[in-house]
Amino acid sequence: MDQKIIKVEHLSVHYNGRTILNDLNFSIKKGEIVAVVGPNGSGKTTLIHAILGLIPYRGNILVDQEPVQKVFGRIGYVPQRFVFDRTVPMTVGEFLKLAFKKINQRQLRRVLLEVDMIAHEEASIGTLSGGQLQRVLIARALLSNPTLLLLDEAMSEIDIAGEKSFYDIIKHLNRIHQTTVVMVSHEINMVYKFADQIICLNHDIICYGKPKDAITKEVLEKLYGQEVKFQEHQH
């Protein structure tokens, strides 16, 4: 039997009289890459925050069959926006050590190698491009050896040329370490190729399944309210 790493039952989130998430029910198997797609304001970030236990919600969420508070240390999280003072003189290595003061040099180099940033260990964190910074944030998330990695629009600061490289890193982590990945993304054409499952979210779950089965013209029109250009990838 496939083991579920996330199980969500009757999840609802309300804010200022508005329904952000409405009675969501789904489960995610260990070792899957799952993409969450939908229009702006559809509740994607709210879903990630609910799984992390950062906001109040109704319903039930289990991670590894436990409340998230009991397994928080096994979850890696890369937020949608990471704001910091780029003028602060701090190297990439020093930045990572701030998150985990007890890490040794071997652990530090391991996570930088995982995200192909070992050459930038001594670089100033403020000089990194958007894509490089996102890789460092993933490295930071990997320091806890997570079984679950949550990425909230982690590709938003990455140019088109860097997207495939970024997804290749995610696939590597998933394949080598069996890390379950849940990522919020607007890039439907890319997640179609890389994700095992896709959740189409617009306050309710519009679709959930394998991308080739779940993503149809009708679903996209229902999701975004208009015709969306979509190029099916051939395998």
Secondary structure, DSSP 4 states (H G I P E B T S, - for coil): -PPEEEEEEEEEEEETTEEEEEEEEEEEETT-EEEEE--TTSSHHHHHHHHHT-S--EEEEEETTB-HHHHGGGEEEE-S-----TTS--BHHHHHHHH-TT--HHHHHHHHHHTT-GGGTTSBGGG--HHHHHHHHHHHHHTT--SEEEEESTTTT--HHHHHHHHHHHHHHHHHH--EEEEE-S-HHHHHHH-SEEEEESSSEEEEE-HHHH--HHHHHHHHSS-----PPP-
